[in-house]
Amino acid sequence: MTEVIVLTDQDVENLVTFEETMEVVEKAFADWTLSKSHIFPVVREEIKKHQGIFGIKSGYLEEQEALGFKAGGFWVNNKDKGLTNHQSTMVLFDPATGQPQALVAANFVTKIRTAALGALGLKYLARPDSRVLAVIGAGLQGRNQLEAALKILPGVREIYLYDIYHAGALKLAQDLSHYPQEIKVVTHPEEACRAANVIITAASSYQAIVMAPWIKPGTHINAIGTDTRGKQELDPQIFAMAKVVVDSMDQCLYLGECQHAYDQGIISRDSIHGEIGELITGRKPGRENPLEITIFDTTGVALQDLATAGLAVNRAKEKGVGVRVNFLGK
């Protein structure tokens, strides 16, 4: 008889904090660089009939003993059904036996682990004295990234918001009106980008929004929204000006923001500075001077999900949280 723990999104939210998530995600990437974490090939396919993108990301964290996968993706029409566009679920297994251990609703996992990785990009690459933040894309992920950025960059005094759906940017500004920073909603991304020390793109676009002439020396860009073949948020020429760091070299060259600059020959595998795990472990430096233009391209990898869900499951076991289901089997 195998006991499986079932956790809801609310369970996970109650069990883990942003700071803890950032810590375990940082360790997972460091362990990957040290060959103590493993990522398996990604499945990512279009579900044309329902305008969805379905993917599977899986892996194994040796030290945390977290083995499993996240399945789900993005359904563009969900908002019309009263659902969030991103939908995902995780299954964790006992690495020693292969038996299932947990079924975890992973919408909150995806939200918090993506914000945590964005924060790590800022920790190692953004100027600590950054005062102006631009967020391109005012949806759920834009909000999450903005909130995470303010935890890492307490010196930010101005926030620029842009979204192709202007009402969405206005709504986010209204929701954040209690923040001490001055929040400006703009009708064109150029104004935001020219003013910014840090730019976060989370627009999930299929054409460039941020152009190279708008980027001033010392700017850091967190490229968050491109995680599928064909998506694009940045002018590829920005990569010719920048130190580029990725979460996963293979994923970013194929699925990430790097894909366009790579396909056009603007960058190569060798010209990319490194993976975030190399910065975390000190194998390679992060920002080296105040005038560098830096880019962190993140597509999201299984390590983040496993680290976050694994932490939640361990906490659930300690606190007796979640539903226990007995699976038959030997």
N, C-alpha and C positions, 0 to 999 in steps of 0.2 A: 504494500500500500504506500503510495507516494502522496505527501501533502503539498499542495500548491497554494501559495498565497496570492490572492487577487487584490490589487490596489487600484483605487480610483484616482483620477486627477487630483481631487481634493485631498485624498490621503497623502499623496506625494507632496503636495504644497504644504501640508501641515508637518511633514516629517523632515524636510530639508530647507536650508536657508540659501540665499544667493552666495554668501561668503563661503559656506561649506562646499557648495557646488563648484565655485571657482577653484577652490583648493584641490578637490579630487580630480577635476578636469585638468588642471595644471600638472598634477602628478601623473595622470594617465598619458599625457603627451610626453612628459619627461621619460616615463618608462618605455614608451614606444621608441624613442630615440635610443634607449639603452637595450632595446630588443626584449623588453619584459612585458610588452603589450603587443597585441597582434590585430591587424585589420584584414578582413577577408574581402574578396571581390564584391563590388556593389552591383545590385540589380536596379535599374531605373528605366521604366518604360511608360509610354504614353497610352492612356486609355481614352482613345478618340471618341468613342460613343458617348462618354459621359464627361468629356473635357477634364480628364483627370491625369495626374502623373503619379504612378505607383512605384515605390522603391523598397528595397530591402538593404539594410546596412547591418553588418554583423561583425563580431570580433571576440577577443578573449583578453581579459586583464589578469595576468598571472598572480600578482600580489594581492589583488582584491578578490580573486577567484570569482570573477564575473564573466560568464560565458552566455552569449545569446544574440538576439537580433531585434531590430526595430523594423516594422513593416508599416507602410503608409505613404502619405504624399500630400498632394495639393489638388483640390477640386475647385475650380474657379467659380462654379455655380452654387456652391454651398451657402454663400451669403444670402442667396434668394430663398433658401430653405430654412433660414434661421440657424445655420450651423457655421462653425469656423471653417475656413478654407483648408487649413492644415489639419490632417487627421492621422494619428499614428498609435500603434500598440506595440508593446514589447513583450517578449518571452525570454525568461532567463532559465538556464539549465545548470545542474550540478556538473562541474567540469570533470569530476571523478567518475561519474556513472552515466552521464547523458540524460538523467531523468529530469523532468521539468521541475522548476522550483517556484516560479512566479509568473503571473500574468499581470502586466502593469499598463494601465492607461497612460499614454505617453505624450499627450498634447502639452501638458505642463512640463514634462521632462524636456521636450523639444524647445519650449519657450525659454526655460531657465538655463539649459546647457548652451544654447546659442548665445544668449546674453553673456554668459560667463566667458565663452571663448572670445567674443568681441572685446570684453574687458581685458583679457590677456593680451590681445593685440595692442590695445592702448597702453597697457602697463609697460610693454617692452619697446614700443615704437613711437608713441606720441610724445611730444614735448610736455614735461610735467607742468610747465608754466602756461599751457594752453588756456586761452581765455574765451575764444569764440568757437562754438560748435555748430556745424551745419548737419542737419538730418534730411536726407533725400529719400522720401517715402515715409508717409505718416501712418502706416497701418500698424498692425499688432507688433511686428518685428521692429519697426522703426521706434515705436514707443519703448519696447523692451531694451533696445540698444541704447536709446537716449538715457533711460534710467540707470543702466549699468555704467555708462560713460561718466555720469556725474558722481558715481561712487569712486571712480578711479582718478578723475580729474576735478578735484574740488575747487580749482581756481577758475573754472568756467563762469563767465559773467553774462554772456549773451548766447542765445540759441536761435538759429535760423531754421525754419521749417519750410519744406517745399514738398508738394505732392501734385501729381497731374490732376488729381481730384481735389481742387482747392478747398472744398467743404471739409474734406478729411483732415487737412492741415489745420484749418480753423478749429475743428472739433478737438484735435489733440492739444492745440494751444489753450483752448478753454479748459480742458481737463487738467492741464498743468499750470493753470493761472495762479495757484498757490505757491509755486516755486519762487525762490528769491531771484532767479536769473530773469533778465529781460528776454522775452520771447517774441520773435518777429516772424510773421508768416509772409512769405514772398510769392510772387506770381511767376517768377522765372528762376531757375536754379543758379544762373550766373551770379546774381546778387549774393546768394548764400555762399557759394563756393569762393568767390573772390574775398569775402570777409573772413573766412574760416581759417583757424589753425588745425582743426580736426573736421574731417568730412566722413559721415557714415552714410553709405548707400544701402537702402533696404527696400528698393522699389519693385523688385522682381520684374524688370523691364526686358524687352527684346530689342532695344536700341539704346545707344549711348545717350546718357543724360548729362554727365559731367564731362566737360571738354578741357583739353590740355592747357589752352591759353589762360584759363581761369585759376590755375593752381600756382600759388606763390611759394617761394622757398620756405622750407620748414614745415610744410603741411603734411599731416598724416591722413591716410584714407583707409578706413575699414570697409572693404567691399564684401557685403553680407548677402545681398539678394540674388546673386547669380550662382545657381547650383544645378543647372540643367543645360544640356547642349543647346546653343542658340540664344540663351539669355545674355543680356549685356546691360551694364550701367555706366561703364567708363569708356572714354575715348582711348583706344589702344595706344595712342602716342604718349599718354601719361606714363606708360610703363617704360618708355625710353628715357624718362627723366628721373625714375624712382629706384630706390632699393625695394625689392619685392620679397616678401615673406609669405609663405603659404601654410595652410594646415596640413595638407597632403599633396605632395608634388604631383602624383599621378592623377588624382581627382581634379586638381585645379587646372592642370594643363588640358584636360578633356572637358570637364563640366563647369569649371569656375570662371571667374572674370579673366584669368590669364589666357583662356582659350583663344581669344581674338588676337591678342598681341602675339601669341605663340604661332597661330596659324598664318599670320602675316609676316613672320620672321623678325618681328621687332624684339622679341626675347627668345631665349633658348633655355633648355633645362639647366645648362651650366651658368647662365647669366642670372638666374634666380638666386637670391642671397641664401635662402635656406628655408627649412620648415620651423614652425614655432617651437617644436620640441628642442631644436638645437639652440635656440635662444634661451629657453628655460634652463637647460642643463649647462649653459655657458660655453658650449662648443663654438658658437658663433655670437658676435655682438649684436645687440639691438641697435637702437639709434646711437650714432657716434658723434653727431654734431647738430647744432640747432638749425642749420640750413638744409639738411637732407630732406628730400621728399620721400616719403615711405608709403608703401601699400601693404596691407594685410589682406590677402585673398583667402576667404574661408568658405568651403563648400559643406562643412559639417561631416564628421566621421563618427563611426560607431563607438569609438573610445569615449566620447562625451556622453552618449546615451547610456552606455554600460556603467560608467563611473557614477552617474547621477542615479540611475535606477537601482544599481547595486547598493548605494548608500541608503536609499529609501527602503529597500527590502530588509536590509540589516536592522535599520531603526524599527521597522514594523515588527520584526521578530522580537526585538527587545521590549517593545511597548504593547505587544498584543494587538496591533492595528491591522485591519484588513479582514477579508473573508478567507477562511481555510476551506479548501476543496480537496477531497480524497480522490486521487486517480487510481484506478485499478492497474495492476501490473507488477511484474517482478523485476 
